[in-house]
């Protein structure tokens, strides 16, 4: 989960989603891989969405930054711009506004994908709101007792929760029969991680460790 107001160095941890599918469906001309990339207005998410477009995928580009409602902190990038870049790269980009902290919104986006495509082949959990109130005044790196309490909600509600909710409601679409030429379904979680090294902010470190643990647990449950 790593796309907030700025991109962060990230490692990608794949999770295999869903049991083996007993039979595949015939592939038609319109059955390209169907992907969803969350937090794709800018940064890492936008880059992943474009790369999927280059591979010919249909990519649902989600996030809160739209041309009608840009980010209040003045950052560039919208879901519409990324969707257009996906299409220009050879795929089909579809902009879909979604606040992934909101379970009703997460469910609504899956209903739309189900209605339009009937399945989901690739999920990239990239939404991350943990930086939103990092003003650059040094408080982000403050010792534990000096950390502003809002960082807890930002990182867990805005960082960990979106991946949990999105994955939970995506799984039914990722365990349906798939076309013959579409590879096995894949969930990718983008997360900053230093392989156990402390990340410098206690709540940030705990949130990222929790994300890694969630990936491990999800892999076991969907194996």
HELIX and SHEET records of a PDB file:
HELIX    1   1 UNK A   43  UNK A   54  1                                  12    
HELIX    2   2 UNK A   79  UNK A   88  1                                  10    
HELIX    3   3 UNK A  103  UNK A  117  1                                  15    
HELIX    4   4 UNK A  139  UNK A  141  5                                   3    
HELIX    5   5 UNK A  144  UNK A  146  5                                   3    
HELIX    6   6 UNK A  150  UNK A  155  1                                   6    
HELIX    7   7 UNK A  156  UNK A  160  3                                   5    
HELIX    8   8 UNK A  161  UNK A  174  1                                  14    
HELIX    9   9 UNK A  202  UNK A  222  1                                  21    
SHEET    1   A 6 UNK A  11  UNK A  16  0                                        
SHEET    2   A 6 UNK A 186  UNK A 191 -1                                        
SHEET    3   A 6 UNK A 122  UNK A 125  1                                        
SHEET    4   A 6 UNK A  34  UNK A  37  1                                        
SHEET    5   A 6 UNK A  58  UNK A  63  1                                        
SHEET    6   A 6 UNK A  92  UNK A  97  1                                        
END                                                                             
